[in-house]
Amino acid sequence: MNASQIITIDSLRNWETTSGPLSITEDLSVYGIVTMDETSGNIYKQLYVQDHTAGINVRLTASADFQAGDSVRIF
């Protein structure tokens, strides 16, 4: 994977779309640290992930075993 395929959470959040939900058609990766998980809050099937630029809420399709402090890659 080359560096152009890795983006920050801030870059992801700043993409704009006028046609509804964001559709990503290229191979990209976002790295971050889990800051809130299902066991540390009332957020079933969700995670909060942040990097050095920003944070996002990640919705999951099933319950998962992520813990606060885990490093994750979203691609």
Contacts in CASP RR format, 6 or more apart in sequence:
PFRMAT RR
TARGET T0000
AUTHOR 0000-0000-0000
METHOD contacts of the structure
MODEL  1
MNASQIITIDSLRNWETTSGPLSITEDLSVYGIVTMDETSGNIYKQLYVQ
DHTAGINVRLTASADFQAGDSVRIF
1 27 0 8 1.000
1 29 0 8 1.000
5 26 0 8 1.000
5 27 0 8 1.000
5 28 0 8 1.000
5 29 0 8 1.000
6 28 0 8 1.000
6 29 0 8 1.000
6 30 0 8 1.000
6 31 0 8 1.000
7 28 0 8 1.000
7 29 0 8 1.000
7 30 0 8 1.000
8 30 0 8 1.000
8 51 0 8 1.000
8 52 0 8 1.000
8 53 0 8 1.000
8 54 0 8 1.000
9 30 0 8 1.000
9 32 0 8 1.000
9 49 0 8 1.000
9 50 0 8 1.000
9 51 0 8 1.000
9 53 0 8 1.000
9 54 0 8 1.000
9 55 0 8 1.000
9 56 0 8 1.000
10 51 0 8 1.000
10 53 0 8 1.000
10 54 0 8 1.000
11 53 0 8 1.000
12 30 0 8 1.000
12 56 0 8 1.000
13 54 0 8 1.000
13 55 0 8 1.000
13 56 0 8 1.000
15 22 0 8 1.000
17 23 0 8 1.000
27 75 0 8 1.000
28 75 0 8 1.000
29 73 0 8 1.000
29 74 0 8 1.000
29 75 0 8 1.000
30 49 0 8 1.000
30 51 0 8 1.000
30 73 0 8 1.000
30 74 0 8 1.000
30 75 0 8 1.000
31 51 0 8 1.000
31 71 0 8 1.000
31 72 0 8 1.000
31 73 0 8 1.000
31 74 0 8 1.000
32 49 0 8 1.000
32 50 0 8 1.000
32 51 0 8 1.000
32 71 0 8 1.000
32 72 0 8 1.000
32 73 0 8 1.000
32 74 0 8 1.000
33 49 0 8 1.000
33 50 0 8 1.000
33 51 0 8 1.000
33 69 0 8 1.000
33 70 0 8 1.000
33 71 0 8 1.000
33 72 0 8 1.000
34 47 0 8 1.000
34 48 0 8 1.000
34 49 0 8 1.000
34 66 0 8 1.000
34 67 0 8 1.000
34 68 0 8 1.000
34 69 0 8 1.000
34 70 0 8 1.000
34 71 0 8 1.000
34 72 0 8 1.000
35 48 0 8 1.000
35 49 0 8 1.000
35 50 0 8 1.000
35 55 0 8 1.000
35 68 0 8 1.000
35 69 0 8 1.000
36 43 0 8 1.000
36 47 0 8 1.000
36 48 0 8 1.000
36 68 0 8 1.000
37 43 0 8 1.000
37 47 0 8 1.000
37 48 0 8 1.000
37 66 0 8 1.000
37 67 0 8 1.000
37 68 0 8 1.000
37 70 0 8 1.000
38 44 0 8 1.000
38 45 0 8 1.000
38 46 0 8 1.000
38 47 0 8 1.000
38 63 0 8 1.000
38 64 0 8 1.000
38 66 0 8 1.000
39 67 0 8 1.000
40 68 0 8 1.000
44 63 0 8 1.000
45 59 0 8 1.000
45 60 0 8 1.000
45 61 0 8 1.000
45 62 0 8 1.000
45 63 0 8 1.000
45 64 0 8 1.000
46 57 0 8 1.000
46 58 0 8 1.000
46 59 0 8 1.000
46 60 0 8 1.000
47 57 0 8 1.000
47 58 0 8 1.000
47 60 0 8 1.000
47 64 0 8 1.000
47 66 0 8 1.000
47 72 0 8 1.000
48 55 0 8 1.000
48 56 0 8 1.000
48 57 0 8 1.000
48 58 0 8 1.000
49 55 0 8 1.000
49 56 0 8 1.000
49 58 0 8 1.000
49 72 0 8 1.000
49 74 0 8 1.000
50 56 0 8 1.000
58 74 0 8 1.000
66 72 0 8 1.000
END
